[in-house]
Amino acid sequence: MRSSSEEASSSRLLVVDDDPELLLLLKDELSQQGMTCSSANCGSDALLMLRQESFDLVVLDWKLPDFEGTEICRRLRSSDDTTPVLMLTAHDDVDDRVHALDLGVDDYLTKPFELKELHARVRARLRRGQFANSERLKDSLSLGDLHIDLIKHQVQRGGHALSLSQREFDLLVYLIKHQGEVQPRQQILEAVWGQPFVGDPNTLDVYMGYLRRKIENPGQLALLHTVRGVGFIARLPTEDFGQGQA
């Protein structure tokens, strides 16, 4: 299990505050915890940086010279940006907190605050973010430039959406889930078509042909390979899995 310091060392933070002394203090304190910190002193600069770069957490002041931090959070959430936001503010009214949380703020720290509490809240948000990312990975599959969204039932290759039938989708998902492993024909049929499989075994070859025509255009690497006398395997062509494959 990774320690808190190990988790922090790979984290990128954006700190946003218009108080230059506090901004410098926050950057120094968080950098000493092993985090990489960028900074902005106004909302427009912060939004520009968030569009251009990826951050694990935004430490955001409520009051900024151009617009409030809550407006930054609202714009992020309206564009489906889920970057966690820790709000720093002198507002301690319950209604203010509710308003900020409703706009998508993830955590709330009232000024003045102890630095050790800031450290604890930052570490907690980073841990939650890493857990959320690992959960999202379970909702998708990839092989090379082929990406499958299991929730939306969408497939892309090289950034282009592919149109698959439900059976083609199920077959592709099964093979990509077991990428690098030779899957016997009967095992594929029972997993995708149902057990026991009743029908023409050549059905599998027909659907493999459909899939290959859709996901392997001229100039693209072959991802689905035949293992003669055994079955099929999903893999990158640079990988060596023995003889008898096409």
N, C-alpha and C positions, 0 to 999 in steps of 0.2 A: 504494500500500500504506500502511495506517495504521501510524503509529509506536506504540511501547509507551506513550508518554504519552497519545496520542489514545485508545488502547484503554482505558487506565485511567480516563480522565476520565468515561466513561459507565458505570463499574462501581459496583455497590452491594455493600458488604461488611457482614457482621455479625461483630463481634469479641466473643468471650465469654471472660472471665477474672475470677476473684474477687479478684485483686490490683489494687487501685485505681490504684496508681502505674504498673504495667505496662499496665493497660487504657488509661490516659490516654496513655502513651507510644506504644502501638501505634496508637491512633486518630490522634494527631497525625502520626506518621510516615507512615501510609498516606494520610491526608488531604492531606499535602504532595505526595503523588504524583498528586493529582488525583482520588482516589477518594472516594465518599460513604460514610461509616462510621457505622453504628449500633452500639450496644453493649448487652451484658447481663452481669451479674455472677453469674448462677446458671443452672442448666439449665432450670428451669421457665419463667423469663422468655424464655430463648432459644427454646424450643419454641413459646411463644405468639407471639413475633415472627415466627418462620418460618412459622407457620400464617396469619398476617395479612398478611405482606409477601413480596415476591419479592427474593431476593438472588443475586448472581453468585458469591459465595464466602463460606464461614464460616471464620473463623480461630478455632479452638476449643481451649481449655485442657483437658487431661486431667482434672485434679483440680478439682472444683467443690463448693461447700458442700452441695448437695442430692443430686446424683448425678454419676457420672463422664461426661466428654465422650464416651466410647465408647458410653454408653447413649443419649445424644442422637443419635449417628450411627445406632445400631441402630434407633431409633424412626423416624428420617427414612427410612431405606431400607425399613423394613417398610411405610411408607405410600406407597412409590413416589416419594418426594422425591429427586431426583437432584442437588440443590444440592451443588457440590464442597465438600469439607471438608479444610482444612489443620490438622492436629493439632499443638499445642504441648505439649511434655511433658518432664519430667525423666527419664522412663523411657527408658533406652537399651538395654535388653535386647532381643535379637532376638525372643524369644517375645512380648514386649509389642508390638513392631512388627507381627509377623505377626497377632496378635490384633486390633489396630486395623485393619489392612488388610482382614482377613476380615470385619469389621463394616461395611466400606464407606468407611473413611477413604481419601481420595485421595492425600494427601501427609502427611509426618511431619517435624517439625523439632524437634530435641532442644535443650532449654535447658541452659546459656546458648547463645545464638546471636547471630551478627552481624546487624545490621539490614540490611546490604546483601544478605545471603543471604535474609532474610525477603522483601525487596522482589523479588528474583529469583524466588523460589518463587511468590509471589503473582502476579506477571506471567505466569509459565509456566502456572499453573492457569487464569488468566483467558483466555489464548490458547487453551488446550485446550477450555475451556468454550464459547468462541465458535465454534470449529471444530465441536464436537459439535452446537451449536444449528443451524449452517448445514447440517450433514448431516441433522438431523431434519427441517428444512424441505423437503428433497428427498422426504421420505416422506409429504408432505401437500400438498393443494391447497386454495385458498380463492377464493371470489368472493362479496363481500358477507358475508352471514351463513351462507353455505353452506360447509361444511368436509368434505373428503374425506380419510380416513386410508387411504393406499395400501397400508400393511402389513396392517392389520386388515380391509381392504375394508369400511369403515364410512362412512356418509354422515350428516351432521347438518345441519339447517337451523334456525336460531334456537334451538339447543340441543336440538332434538328429533331422535331417530334416525329415519332413513328406511329402509324395506325395499325394496331394488331387486334385480331379477334380475341375473344376471351380465352379460347383454347390455346392460341398462340402465346398469349400473355402468360398463362399458367405454365406452359411448357418452358418458356424462356426463364421464368422465375425459378422453376425447379432446377434447371441446369446451372443458372448463375449462382443460386444458393449453394450448389455443390461444385462450384468451379474448381478446376484442378483435380477432380476426382472422376474417374471413368464410371459412367452410369450404365449398367446393363439394360438392354432393351426392355425386358419384361418388367424390370423395376421402374423404369420411366413410365411405361404404359399403366401400371397399377397405381403409381403415385399421381399421375395427371388425369387419367381417364377413369380411374376407380378400380377397386379390387373386389372380386377377380375381374380381370379384363376379358371381355367377350367381344370378339370382332376380328377384323383383318389386321394382323401384325404390321402389314405394310402401311397402315394408317400413320404410324410414327414417321416413316420415311417421307410420306407426303407432307406432313406438317413441318418436319425439319426443312424440307425444300421451301415451303412457304416462308419460314423464319429467315432462312439464309438469304432469300431474295430481298427481304425487307430490311435486314440489318447489316448486310454485307454488300454494299454498292461497290462498283469498280473503283479501285484505288484504296479501299479500306481494308484493314487487317481482318483476316478470318478469325472469328471467335468461337464458332461451333464446329467441332471436328468429329469425324467418324472414326471409331476404333473398330476395324474390321473383325467380324466374328464375335464382337462383344456388345458394343453399344455406341454411346456418344460422350463427348466431354466438352465443357466450356472452358476455354483457356486462351491466353495470348499465344500467338504462334511462335514467340521466341522461347517459350518454355519447352523443355525436352521431356516427353513422357513415354519414350520408348518407340518401338516399331509398330507398323501396321496401322498408322493413322493417316487420315486425309483431310 
